[in-house]
Amino acid sequence: MKKTDTTPLWVFLAFSSIETRKGALILLWSSLIFSFYCLPWVMYFDDNKWIGKLFLIDDWSWFAMMLPMTAWYWLSLRWIDKNSSW
């Protein structure tokens, strides 16, 4: 992404090394999927051993960090789409 005079810094920092809209969508979807993974599934399924091995996260800290990051990417993508900055 190329920074213009009208591009806010928060949008530029989100996609500074991404050149295309497709790359931005891949980043957005992967961060959304990882946010879903970061839910503490172990807290809800104590009786299944394989869930404890597959989902290693047992608190809300990772999800609390991933949710604002995903929102930031989404808002940045929305700003770029409205201003035709690709």
C-alpha distance (Angstrom), angle and dihedral (degrees) to the residues before:
residue distance angle dihedral
M1 . . .
K2 3.75 . .
K3 3.78 118.7 .
T4 3.76 115.3 -128.6
D5 3.79 128.2 -173.9
T6 3.81 91.6 -96.9
T7 3.81 96.8 48.4
P8 3.80 111.1 105.0
L9 3.77 117.1 -129.0
W10 3.82 93.2 -119.4
V11 3.82 90.4 57.8
F12 3.79 93.2 46.2
L13 3.80 92.3 49.7
A14 3.80 91.6 51.8
F15 3.80 94.9 55.2
S16 3.80 105.2 17.7
S17 3.81 94.8 128.3
I18 3.81 97.3 34.8
E19 3.79 116.4 93.3
T20 3.81 104.0 -175.0
R21 3.77 139.9 43.1
K22 3.80 89.1 -120.5
G23 3.80 90.1 59.0
A24 3.79 90.2 49.6
L25 3.80 90.7 50.8
I26 3.81 90.7 50.2
L27 3.81 89.4 52.2
L28 3.80 91.6 47.6
W29 3.80 94.9 48.5
S30 3.80 94.3 44.3
S31 3.78 91.1 50.9
L32 3.83 89.7 48.5
I33 3.81 91.0 51.3
F34 3.78 91.9 46.9
S35 3.82 89.4 49.5
F36 3.80 88.3 55.9
Y37 3.81 89.7 49.0
C38 3.82 90.3 51.4
L39 3.78 93.6 63.9
P40 3.82 108.5 112.4
W41 3.79 95.8 -110.3
V42 3.81 90.6 164.5
M43 3.80 90.1 69.7
Y44 3.82 91.5 60.0
F45 3.80 101.2 40.0
D46 3.80 106.1 44.1
D47 3.79 95.6 152.2
N48 3.82 96.6 59.2
K49 3.81 113.8 80.7
W50 3.80 94.5 -168.4
I51 3.81 92.0 59.9
G52 3.79 89.1 56.6
K53 3.80 89.9 52.7
L54 3.80 95.7 44.0
F55 3.80 98.4 41.8
L56 3.79 107.4 42.9
I57 3.80 96.5 175.9
D58 3.79 113.6 98.8
D59 3.82 103.1 172.1
W60 3.81 139.1 50.0
S61 3.81 97.8 -110.4
W62 3.82 97.4 96.5
F63 3.79 92.8 45.6
A64 3.80 90.4 48.0
M65 3.81 88.8 55.0
M66 3.81 97.3 43.0
L67 3.79 96.8 49.0
P68 3.85 96.3 64.0
M69 3.81 91.0 42.4
T70 3.80 91.3 54.1
A71 3.80 90.6 47.3
W72 3.82 89.6 50.2
Y73 3.81 91.8 52.8
W74 3.80 91.2 46.9
L75 3.81 93.8 48.9
S76 3.81 91.0 46.6
L77 3.79 91.7 50.7
R78 3.79 89.8 48.4
W79 3.81 91.1 51.7
I80 3.80 91.9 49.6
D81 3.81 92.4 48.3
K82 3.81 92.2 50.6
N83 3.79 92.7 48.4
S84 3.83 97.9 39.7
S85 3.78 93.8 -127.5
W86 3.79 100.6 152.6
